[in-house]
Amino acid sequence: MKNKKKILVAVNDAGGAELLSAYVSKNKSKFDFVCFGSGPASSIMGRYGIKCQAAPEDRVRIGKIMRQHRDAFLVLTGTGWMTYIERDFIKEA
């Protein structure tokens, strides 16, 4: 499929990582996923064979990522709990 739509994924917590990893794995032929993870999410996504960039912890760097990927049509996040990474990706979207 040419010109797949881009989806950004930002996740930190284990539960969200399990859910989003399953979604990415099932839909990787349909979409171009760009994943950012921290905490337990990084190893969980790796277990699914998903390449995951380190998610920055400050909103300025998250904003820069969002500007670099402004062609993304969707941002998927975990629910967040101990960090503000997911919330900041949502705010910057």
Backbone bond lengths (Angstrom), bond angles and torsions (degrees), N, CA, C in turn:
res aa  C-N    CA-C-N  psi(-1)  N-CA   C-N-CA  omega(-1)  CA-C   N-CA-C  phi
1 M - - - 1.447 - - 1.527 108.42 -
2 K 1.326 116.93 125.92 1.455 121.33 179.73 1.522 110.27 -84.71
3 N 1.345 114.06 155.31 1.463 120.44 174.92 1.524 113.46 49.49
4 K 1.311 115.58 55.28 1.463 119.53 177.82 1.523 109.40 -66.66
5 K 1.305 116.74 143.04 1.459 121.45 176.31 1.517 109.35 -68.93
6 K 1.331 115.04 143.53 1.461 121.27 -178.54 1.522 110.52 -93.04
7 I 1.331 115.32 136.24 1.460 122.62 174.95 1.521 107.83 -125.30
8 L 1.336 116.67 127.90 1.462 121.31 173.37 1.519 108.57 -90.43
9 V 1.321 115.74 140.80 1.461 122.14 178.29 1.522 107.45 -124.88
10 A 1.328 117.01 127.78 1.464 122.08 177.42 1.522 108.24 -130.41
11 V 1.328 115.60 124.34 1.465 118.24 -174.60 1.523 110.56 -153.25
12 N 1.313 115.80 147.60 1.456 122.80 177.39 1.529 111.73 -126.12
13 D 1.298 117.18 -45.61 1.466 121.52 -171.88 1.529 112.53 -79.96
14 A 1.326 115.23 153.17 1.464 121.91 -176.19 1.527 112.69 -62.29
15 G 1.311 117.84 -45.68 1.466 120.53 -177.34 1.516 112.19 -61.87
16 G 1.327 115.86 -47.65 1.460 120.34 177.57 1.514 111.75 -63.30
17 A 1.329 116.09 -37.30 1.465 120.51 179.67 1.528 111.17 -65.01
18 E 1.318 117.28 -40.42 1.471 120.38 178.07 1.528 110.31 -61.89
19 L 1.305 116.07 -47.00 1.463 121.10 -178.37 1.527 111.50 -65.16
20 L 1.334 116.56 -50.17 1.458 119.97 -177.54 1.525 112.01 -68.77
21 S 1.324 117.66 -33.46 1.465 120.41 176.95 1.525 110.78 -63.13
22 A 1.316 116.14 -42.18 1.466 119.92 177.76 1.528 110.40 -63.26
23 Y 1.330 116.71 -41.40 1.468 120.91 179.48 1.527 111.21 -64.53
24 V 1.333 116.18 -46.89 1.465 120.62 179.77 1.525 110.01 -61.34
25 S 1.320 117.00 -46.33 1.469 120.88 -179.84 1.525 111.88 -58.30
26 K 1.309 116.06 -41.93 1.463 120.47 -177.69 1.527 112.45 -72.68
27 N 1.326 117.58 -28.11 1.468 121.09 -172.38 1.522 114.88 -114.29
28 K 1.336 118.12 11.95 1.468 119.91 -175.30 1.524 113.21 -65.05
29 S 1.308 118.32 -20.71 1.467 119.58 176.99 1.532 111.83 -80.60
30 K 1.323 117.26 -17.67 1.465 121.71 -177.50 1.522 113.41 -95.38
31 F 1.345 116.71 -29.40 1.458 121.20 -174.25 1.520 110.78 -131.87
32 D 1.325 115.10 159.14 1.459 122.30 173.81 1.531 106.24 -98.43
33 F 1.323 117.73 104.71 1.458 122.30 -178.01 1.524 110.44 -92.31
34 V 1.318 115.83 135.27 1.461 122.47 171.90 1.522 105.17 -119.96
35 C 1.330 116.31 114.08 1.466 120.96 -170.72 1.519 112.17 -109.23
36 F 1.324 115.00 138.25 1.455 123.60 175.36 1.522 107.58 -126.30
37 G 1.316 116.15 127.52 1.454 119.74 -177.69 1.508 112.48 -138.30
38 S 1.297 114.94 159.56 1.463 122.29 174.73 1.520 107.31 -148.21
39 G 1.312 115.55 171.02 1.460 120.19 178.36 1.518 111.69 56.38
40 P 1.332 116.67 -144.03 1.466 120.69 -177.47 1.530 113.26 -65.05
41 A 1.315 117.70 -20.49 1.466 120.38 -178.06 1.519 112.45 -61.95
42 S 1.316 117.25 -35.76 1.468 120.23 -177.82 1.521 111.78 -59.21
43 S 1.324 116.76 -47.96 1.469 119.02 -178.83 1.528 111.61 -72.49
44 I 1.308 117.82 -33.88 1.469 120.58 178.78 1.522 110.12 -65.70
45 M 1.317 117.12 -45.60 1.460 119.83 179.15 1.527 110.59 -64.69
46 G 1.324 116.65 -37.03 1.459 120.67 176.42 1.516 111.86 -62.02
47 R 1.315 116.64 -36.98 1.465 121.32 177.73 1.529 111.39 -61.49
48 Y 1.322 116.36 -30.41 1.461 121.53 177.31 1.533 111.64 -85.93
49 G 1.322 116.98 0.30 1.459 121.10 -178.79 1.514 113.96 78.48
50 I 1.331 116.22 21.73 1.463 121.29 -178.75 1.523 108.83 -98.31
51 K 1.330 115.35 125.68 1.462 119.80 176.61 1.515 108.35 -75.38
52 C 1.317 114.80 129.22 1.456 120.75 -173.44 1.522 109.03 -131.08
53 Q 1.309 116.94 121.59 1.454 121.35 176.12 1.524 108.91 -79.06
54 A 1.324 115.86 153.02 1.465 119.92 178.18 1.527 109.44 -66.65
55 A 1.312 116.13 127.92 1.463 121.00 178.92 1.522 109.33 -79.62
56 P 1.322 117.34 127.87 1.464 119.02 177.03 1.522 110.09 -69.54
57 E 1.318 115.24 153.97 1.465 119.00 -178.51 1.521 113.40 -98.60
58 D 1.338 116.96 -5.85 1.462 116.99 -179.92 1.528 110.17 -110.50
59 R 1.308 114.26 146.20 1.466 121.18 -173.09 1.527 112.55 -66.16
60 V 1.325 117.68 -29.18 1.465 120.55 179.35 1.526 110.04 -62.87
61 R 1.315 116.84 -47.02 1.470 120.56 179.65 1.528 111.21 -68.99
62 I 1.315 116.92 -34.48 1.466 119.87 175.85 1.527 109.69 -64.23
63 G 1.327 116.63 -41.04 1.465 120.73 176.53 1.518 111.98 -60.19
64 K 1.322 116.27 -39.52 1.468 120.63 178.09 1.531 110.35 -63.27
65 I 1.327 116.42 -43.10 1.470 120.55 177.24 1.525 110.09 -60.23
66 M 1.313 116.80 -44.13 1.461 120.12 -178.48 1.525 111.05 -63.64
67 R 1.326 117.91 -37.66 1.462 120.53 177.31 1.528 111.07 -67.74
68 Q 1.336 116.65 -37.22 1.465 120.35 178.66 1.528 111.49 -66.87
69 H 1.308 116.26 -27.57 1.470 121.16 -177.38 1.527 110.99 -115.88
70 R 1.312 116.54 37.98 1.468 119.80 -177.51 1.529 112.56 -65.60
71 D 1.347 115.92 -12.35 1.460 119.24 177.08 1.531 112.61 -82.07
72 A 1.323 116.84 -2.65 1.473 120.05 176.95 1.526 108.65 -68.21
73 F 1.310 115.94 136.59 1.460 118.41 -179.40 1.525 112.13 -94.76
74 L 1.354 116.72 -8.11 1.457 119.93 -177.13 1.523 109.77 -154.63
75 V 1.325 115.97 145.22 1.465 122.17 172.88 1.521 107.08 -121.46
76 L 1.324 116.30 121.45 1.467 121.79 177.07 1.518 108.34 -106.31
77 T 1.322 116.65 135.28 1.461 120.49 178.94 1.518 110.22 -134.49
78 G 1.325 114.09 161.65 1.450 119.97 168.18 1.522 107.56 -75.78
79 T 1.306 116.30 -178.80 1.465 119.99 -178.44 1.516 112.82 -79.52
80 G 1.314 117.09 -21.20 1.461 120.21 -178.70 1.517 110.51 74.32
81 W 1.312 115.47 147.70 1.456 119.03 178.24 1.520 109.67 -153.43
82 M 1.305 116.87 -64.66 1.462 120.68 -175.93 1.528 113.50 -93.82
83 T 1.321 117.45 -10.62 1.460 120.53 -179.73 1.519 109.15 -128.82
84 Y 1.322 114.62 170.87 1.463 120.44 177.96 1.521 111.89 -106.17
85 I 1.328 117.52 11.12 1.460 120.97 -175.16 1.529 111.07 -58.03
86 E 1.312 117.50 -51.96 1.463 120.35 -178.57 1.528 110.83 -62.12
87 R 1.300 116.50 -45.18 1.466 120.69 179.98 1.520 111.07 -59.78
88 D 1.335 116.78 -41.63 1.460 120.34 -178.79 1.527 111.87 -69.09
89 F 1.320 118.13 -35.32 1.467 119.80 174.70 1.527 109.68 -63.69
90 I 1.316 117.24 -40.64 1.469 120.82 178.62 1.522 110.24 -64.47
91 K 1.321 117.55 -45.73 1.467 120.85 179.98 1.521 111.73 -61.44
92 E 1.320 116.92 -39.86 1.463 120.40 -178.38 1.526 112.56 -76.28
93 A 1.327 116.59 -19.62 1.472 119.12 178.90 1.514 109.27 -69.81
